[in-house]
Amino acid sequence: MTFDGAPPPGTINFGVGQPSADLLPVDLVRQASESFFAEAQPFDLNYGVPRGDARFLDLLAEFLTRYYGVPASPGELFVTGGNSQALSLASTVYARPGDTVFVEEPSYFLAFKILRDHGLKTVGIDMDSDGPKIAALETALREHRPAFFYTIPGYHNPTGICSSAARRRELVRLAHDNDFLIVADEPYQLLHYYDEPPPAMGTMAASGVVVSMGSFSKILAPGMRLGWLQAPESSLQKIMRIGLIHSGGCINHISSQIVRHALENDLLDAHIDKLRTTYRGRVEAMDDALHEHFDDIAEWRKPDGGYFVWLRLDESVNTTPLKDKALELETGFTAGSLFSNHGALKNYLRLSFAHYNEDDIREGIARLRPLFDS
């Protein structure tokens, strides 16, 4: 394997939060690329329109309207290089060094680095099964004036929680009342395996307080490095004024053209259906294996979508030093403390079911259990 974080051969490392090789659609991308280059004109290889090619944005709006169930407008969309870059853009445009931003506790650990690279201070907001706790947010608002609240509403990383519709509305109300922005990281919105989730927070863009980050990394291929921002025109205009956009044009013009042809040729729907079916089987395989091997020592909830299962062990357990021992057993996980804003959650761990087939998942979970018997 040749990708960032590839485990040693024979190791089943559930710390790998990436799709498996059989879910990376080479033929689909080849077909879409051939369709694009068959009709490409020289200026299609130029920098591109800064916010994104109008033909792509029109098709993206149609795609989101169909999958989100709420009309999307091309005027509220902006091409990005994926959600990590989109969060960096948001940190540049909607905050200043020294500002405070709220994050969920726990939250995606690599987002912490992006925020702190921009000189932003992070304050954690505890969660429950419906999403970030409103009471905790109200308490934090009495002490801080955040520039924005970074949230992962759909199949949260790492917990797998899907914020309820009511909780999302409460967040928007608080953002209105307290003059802060919601930056919603929504790469897993379409990866639901049972019931439909609440509408993406991108559908609340007209509220004026939501900037949604979407990505083709989880529903097509990470290597495309293609995503989008969905936000009010006024919010997008702030991004249009920064030097990066003035200098560089469209952030990912060629990939957007390839995906445009995938959308034009109706290539993506069947792939998303395949992902949902495959991941549903992997979720169930992991849940069954955990019940077989971890029922007596851990608590978790089977996620309805996304990539991750979040395990809680006894408070006496510290999962961080067990990571190296797990590799000796040719398995692996991500330690819970990485996802904490202040180094807590030491007795938690995150498992990803995205990268391995059902048989490997069962074998990897069996390998993990001896770590906790010593």
NORFEN-V549230 format. One record per residue. RES is the residue in one small letter. PHI is phi in whole degrees, 0 to 359 (none if undefined). OMEGA is omega in whole degrees, -180 to 180 (NA if undefined). NEAR is the number of other C-alpha atoms within 12 Angstrom. Layout:
res: [RES/RES]
phi: [PHI/PHI]
omega: [OMEGA/OMEGA]
near: [NEAR/NEAR]
This chain:
res: [m/t/f/d/g/a/p/p/p/g/t/i/n/f/g/v/g/q/p/s/a/d/l/l/p/v/d/l/v/r/q/a/s/e/s/f/f/a/e/a/q/p/f/d/l/n/y/g/v/p/r/g/d/a/r/f/l/d/l/l/a/e/f/l/t/r/y/y/g/v/p/a/s/p/g/e/l/f/v/t/g/g/n/s/q/a/l/s/l/a/s/t/v/y/a/r/p/g/d/t/v/f/v/e/e/p/s/y/f/l/a/f/k/i/l/r/d/h/g/l/k/t/v/g/i/d/m/d/s/d/g/p/k/i/a/a/l/e/t/a/l/r/e/h/r/p/a/f/f/y/t/i/p/g/y/h/n/p/t/g/i/c/s/s/a/a/r/r/r/e/l/v/r/l/a/h/d/n/d/f/l/i/v/a/d/e/p/y/q/l/l/h/y/y/d/e/p/p/p/a/m/g/t/m/a/a/s/g/v/v/v/s/m/g/s/f/s/k/i/l/a/p/g/m/r/l/g/w/l/q/a/p/e/s/s/l/q/k/i/m/r/i/g/l/i/h/s/g/g/c/i/n/h/i/s/s/q/i/v/r/h/a/l/e/n/d/l/l/d/a/h/i/d/k/l/r/t/t/y/r/g/r/v/e/a/m/d/d/a/l/h/e/h/f/d/d/i/a/e/w/r/k/p/d/g/g/y/f/v/w/l/r/l/d/e/s/v/n/t/t/p/l/k/d/k/a/l/e/l/e/t/g/f/t/a/g/s/l/f/s/n/h/g/a/l/k/n/y/l/r/l/s/f/a/h/y/n/e/d/d/i/r/e/g/i/a/r/l/r/p/l/f/d/s]
phi: [none/231/210/299/85/299/283/300/305/89/272/251/257/283/280/278/263/225/292/283/301/289/254/261/276/302/296/298/293/297/297/294/294/297/296/294/289/294/238/296/256/310/289/292/259/275/296/89/293/309/277/127/301/299/295/293/297/298/290/297/298/295/299/293/301/290/276/274/78/225/303/248/248/304/291/254/240/213/286/232/266/105/288/295/292/297/294/295/299/300/292/286/269/257/211/232/309/98/292/262/235/270/227/286/238/274/208/300/293/285/295/304/294/300/297/286/299/268/75/264/268/250/234/276/242/297/240/230/290/258/123/298/288/295/298/295/293/296/296/296/291/285/250/224/244/287/289/202/246/272/227/242/285/254/57/311/255/253/281/80/294/249/299/290/300/297/294/296/295/296/299/297/299/295/297/300/291/243/58/229/259/258/254/260/266/234/286/258/306/272/264/252/245/223/282/295/281/301/305/305/293/301/289/260/302/295/297/87/241/242/241/259/249/244/209/271/298/268/248/221/199/303/292/293/48/227/210/207/257/239/198/299/307/298/290/292/298/296/291/299/270/280/299/305/284/301/279/256/72/299/294/214/293/294/300/295/290/296/291/303/288/297/288/299/264/54/268/273/301/296/292/298/300/297/301/298/294/295/293/300/297/287/302/291/296/292/298/298/294/295/297/289/250/236/306/273/230/218/236/199/235/291/287/269/187/78/237/232/241/246/257/249/251/303/297/283/270/244/283/301/288/278/297/294/295/298/295/296/268/58/214/178/201/248/292/297/297/299/269/268/294/224/76/274/62/293/264/246/211/251/241/255/259/284/265/229/284/297/295/296/299/298/293/295/294/299/293/291/305/302/303/257/258/270]
omega: [179/174/-179/179/180/180/176/178/180/180/176/-172/-179/171/-179/-179/-178/179/176/-175/-178/179/176/-165/-178/-178/178/-179/177/-180/179/179/179/178/179/-174/177/-178/-176/174/-178/-177/173/178/178/-175/-179/179/-172/-176/-180/-180/-176/180/177/-178/176/-179/177/178/177/179/-180/178/-178/-176/-179/179/179/-177/174/-179/175/-179/179/-177/-178/-178/176/176/-177/-171/177/178/178/178/176/176/-180/-180/177/-169/-171/178/177/178/-177/178/174/170/176/175/175/177/9/176/-180/-169/-179/173/178/-178/178/-179/-177/174/178/177/-177/176/-177/176/-176/177/-178/-178/165/-173/178/-179/179/-178/-179/179/179/179/179/177/180/-180/176/-178/-173/172/-175/170/175/176/178/-176/176/-169/-174/177/-173/172/23/-164/-174/-178/172/-178/-179/178/-180/-180/178/179/178/177/179/179/-179/178/176/-173/-173/171/170/-177/171/175/-172/-180/-168/-178/-175/-173/-177/-178/175/-169/180/179/175/176/170/178/178/177/173/178/178/-177/-179/177/-179/-177/-178/168/-178/178/177/-173/171/-178/-177/-177/176/-180/178/-176/175/-178/-176/176/-179/166/173/-172/175/180/-179/178/-180/178/177/177/-178/-176/-176/-174/-180/-178/177/-176/-166/-176/-180/-174/-179/-171/-175/178/180/178/177/179/174/-180/174/179/180/-176/176/-178/-168/-175/-179/179/178/176/178/179/-179/-179/-178/-178/176/177/-179/175/-176/176/179/180/179/-179/177/177/179/-170/-172/-176/-174/-175/-174/174/178/173/179/-178/177/-179/177/-173/-158/169/-174/-177/173/178/178/-176/178/-176/172/-174/-175/-179/180/-176/179/178/178/179/176/178/-180/172/-178/-179/173/-176/-175/-175/178/-174/-179/176/-177/172/177/175/-177/-179/177/170/179/175/174/177/-172/-165/-174/178/-172/179/179/179/180/180/-179/178/176/178/-177/-170/-179/177/-171/179/-177/NA]
near: [13/10/15/13/15/22/26/19/12/18/28/37/38/43/36/28/32/32/32/32/19/20/30/27/29/18/18/27/29/20/24/30/28/19/22/27/20/15/16/17/11/11/13/24/22/19/21/28/29/30/39/40/35/25/24/37/37/26/28/42/32/24/29/34/21/17/26/25/20/21/25/32/27/30/28/37/41/49/50/43/33/36/39/33/29/40/44/34/38/42/40/30/30/36/33/23/19/19/26/31/41/43/43/44/38/44/44/37/30/22/37/35/22/26/39/27/20/26/20/31/30/38/34/34/31/30/31/22/21/28/37/39/28/27/19/24/35/24/18/27/27/12/13/23/28/36/34/42/49/48/49/47/49/44/42/44/43/48/46/40/37/43/38/28/22/20/27/34/28/24/40/34/24/31/31/18/15/23/21/31/38/48/47/46/42/48/40/41/45/43/42/36/29/19/15/22/31/29/32/42/47/45/40/31/34/24/27/28/37/44/49/48/46/44/40/41/35/39/41/44/33/28/24/29/30/40/44/44/53/48/39/29/25/23/31/35/22/24/36/30/20/19/15/21/27/19/15/20/27/35/36/35/35/32/38/44/39/39/43/36/31/33/34/26/21/19/29/31/22/19/29/30/20/24/35/31/21/30/40/30/26/37/40/30/30/41/33/24/27/33/23/19/25/27/18/16/24/25/23/29/28/34/38/34/45/45/47/44/41/40/37/30/26/19/17/13/25/24/32/26/21/29/28/19/21/31/26/20/25/27/37/42/42/37/36/40/29/32/34/33/31/23/21/23/33/30/31/36/41/42/44/44/46/43/38/38/28/26/21/26/34/30/29/36/38/28/30/37/30/20/29/26/13/9]
